[in-house]
Amino acid sequence: MREHAQYRLLLYDYIMDELQNEQRAQVEQHVRRCRECAESLERLRETCQTLERRAVRPSRLRSEGYWEDFAARVEGRLPEPERRRLHLPRAFITSVGSLLQMRPRIAIGTGVAVAAAVLGLLLLRPATTIDVEPEQEARTAGRPTFEENSERLSSYLRQSRTLLVGLTNTDPPAERQIDLEPERLASRRLLKESRYLRLQPLDARSANLVTDVERIMIELASAQGTGTAPNLSLIQDGIRERNLLFKIRMAEQAYSSSRFVYASDRR
Amino acid sequence: MRGAYDVAHSFVHDHDAAEDIVQDAFVRAYTSLRTFRGEAQFGTWLYRIVVNISLNRLKTERRKAEREIPILGASAIVATEEDPGHAAGLQEHLERALHELPTLQRAVVILRHLDGMSTREVSVILQCSEGTVKTHLFRGMEKMRKRLEYLKGEEI
């Protein structure tokens, strides 16, 4: 009786052709001599066929626009500190979301790659010590002149733009490892500079731009030395979504015509 | 996210509720990424969050329904009628039969059969043994068949 109950539970796997040859042969042998299991097998097969006809998936009743805006709606539900981090939530949701659009069996298999990329970005961040003390530098150096800060900001933006353009144009084949070490080192240098600049009394637009660029630099500085395409694409998404390259170019044009001002000078 | 949405919808049978569940799942996944220990695969972990939220919601709704509506099953029928673009006939019968399964059997049928996960993956998501998954699947499919036969007979 116990044997019969065990075989009954294998019938579904048998129909789906998921049994090893030996087990399959055992089920066939059992079904030949057990009328109850033979009937169960037939009924189960019919039920499976009927269920296959459940063709309309609920998600298809939603419009494409609904799915395009989905990540933004989820992001709106995140607590404020999470939302402010580089738009990474949206990149995360989009990446994982497109992963789950596949049949779960495939999605779960490839999930590791995305998980590794996202975890690489998120988990390594607290462990990464960025060895700079810009606050100390800013506090002890005395108030820098307008020209000094202008020069540093222009230089910072120029270097950031070069780095971001390089990252945006990198298009590695999926799954192939890419070496991010040079970019990571550059981002650390720039991070030191951005932390210094943020402590200066910049005008609001400059301050926002420095903060935006800094978020990308944090992600990059925290990324592993080598990364996969999904890892890089999260950073690329962040650059694109913040429209950073455009903003930097606009700022550079503005600063070249001396529109960079101290917040305190406006009063 | 459409796969997660389909799974959530199969549990709650309501579009707004499914949206709410999937959004909630993504928020929880993102905010608790640090607690992901890599014991399960990432996709499985995310599905587990979707399934857990769905099951909790069903539990809450069931309690509420027991307090407010003495006739069990009434909410299921209402929910079916609310579905946009829902065609009558076999599709409706399938949804109804699925919705009337006990929760765990429904979960197994959805994940294992309709979403094509392996027994092992379903057992991780539902945190039960593979034997339990197989038992729920067999019983769930049997109940589905009987219910479908009944609904078909009712139509005639």
Interface residues (C-beta under 8 A of the other chain):
Chain A: R8 L9 L10 L11 Y12 D13 E18 S40 R43 L44 E46 T47 C48 T50 L51 R53 R54 A55 V56 R57 P58 S59 L61 R62 W67 F70 R73 V74 R77 L78 P79 E82 P89 F92 I93 V96 G97 S98 L99 L100 Q101 M102 R103 P104 R105 A107 I108 G109 T110 G111 V112 V114 A115 V118 L119 L122 L123
Chain B: M1 R2 G3 A4 Y5 D6 H9 S10 H15 A18 Q23 D24 F26 V27 A29 Y30 T31 L33 R34 F36 G38 Q41 F42 G43 T44 L46 Y47 D83 P84 G85 A87 L90 Q91 L94 E95 L111 R112 H113 L114 D115 G116 M117 S118 T119 E121 G131 K134 T135 L137 F138 M141 E142 M144 R145 L148
